[in-house]
Amino acid sequence: MPTHGALTWADFHAAGISVSSWARDRGFNPRLVYEILRGQRKCLRGESAQIAKELRMK
């Protein structure tokens, strides 16, 4: 995984890690992570905001 910038689909693919396993390893709901990566969530507070921080989107 890259050490700077937001994580993208390509980063997960290049690292050989599924988004679902990344989410489960960190205790997040995989569906919520997919929604954030697709830009379907605003990530203003709560779990969505925490996921965005982990993905380095914030």
C-alpha positions as CSV (number, residue, x, y, z in Angstrom):
1,M,0.0,0.0,0.0
2,P,1.2,3.5,-0.7
3,T,2.5,5.7,2.1
4,H,0.9,8.9,0.9
5,G,-2.3,10.0,-0.8
6,A,-5.7,8.4,-0.6
7,L,-6.1,4.7,-1.1
8,T,-7.8,3.7,-4.4
9,W,-9.2,0.6,-6.0
10,A,-5.8,0.2,-7.9
11,D,-3.9,0.3,-4.6
12,F,-6.0,-2.6,-3.2
13,H,-5.5,-4.5,-6.4
14,A,-1.8,-3.9,-6.6
15,A,-1.3,-5.0,-3.0
16,G,-3.4,-8.1,-3.6
17,I,-5.8,-7.2,-0.8
18,S,-9.6,-7.2,-1.1
19,V,-11.5,-4.2,0.1
20,S,-13.7,-6.6,2.2
21,S,-10.7,-8.1,4.0
22,W,-9.2,-4.6,4.6
23,A,-12.5,-3.5,6.1
24,R,-12.9,-6.6,8.3
25,D,-9.3,-6.4,9.6
26,R,-10.0,-2.8,10.8
27,G,-13.5,-3.7,12.2
28,F,-15.4,-1.7,9.5
29,N,-18.5,-2.8,7.6
30,P,-17.3,-3.8,4.1
31,R,-20.4,-2.4,2.4
32,L,-19.8,1.0,4.0
33,V,-16.2,1.0,2.7
34,Y,-17.4,0.2,-0.8
35,E,-19.9,3.0,-0.7
36,I,-17.2,5.5,0.4
37,L,-14.8,4.4,-2.3
38,R,-17.6,4.8,-4.9
39,G,-18.3,8.3,-3.5
40,Q,-21.8,7.5,-2.4
41,R,-21.2,8.7,1.2
42,K,-20.2,12.2,2.5
43,C,-18.1,10.9,5.4
44,L,-18.9,13.8,7.7
45,R,-19.1,11.9,11.0
46,G,-19.2,8.6,12.7
47,E,-17.9,5.4,11.1
48,S,-17.9,6.9,7.6
49,A,-15.5,9.6,8.8
50,Q,-13.3,7.1,10.5
51,I,-13.1,5.0,7.4
52,A,-12.3,8.1,5.3
53,K,-9.4,8.8,7.7
54,E,-8.1,5.3,7.4
55,L,-8.3,5.5,3.6
56,R,-6.4,8.8,3.9
57,M,-9.3,10.7,2.1
58,K,-9.5,13.2,4.9
